[in-house]
Amino acid sequence: MPPTFPMTSLAAPPDGAVVYAGSNDSLYRSTDGGRTWGKSANAGSAFAIATSSDGQAVAVVSRETDFFRSFDARRLLARS
């Protein structure tokens, strides 16, 4: 499923292999440079996204100001 629009944020490590896209309804993740997408299991919007240079760590702030993070590029982010 591709990300829905409007997109609110986008993040990727320098190699672009893993891409995170935020929208008003969820966080999406692509592991093939954006060809295919999967919707994150956590609910809510993804207003801001940051990722480490190797793509293993990701942090997300939702429009509702919840903070989620992962240190191993998991699909499900833990609420912090």
Sequence and secondary structure as in RCSB ss.txt:
>XXXX:A:sequence
MPPTFPMTSLAAPPDGAVVYAGSNDSLYRSTDGGRTWGKSANAGSAFAIATSSDGQAVAVVSRETDFFRSFDARR
LLARS
>XXXX:A:secstr
    SSEEEEE  TT SSEEEEESS EEEESSTTSS EE SS S   EEEE TTSS EEEE TT  EEEESS  S
S EE 
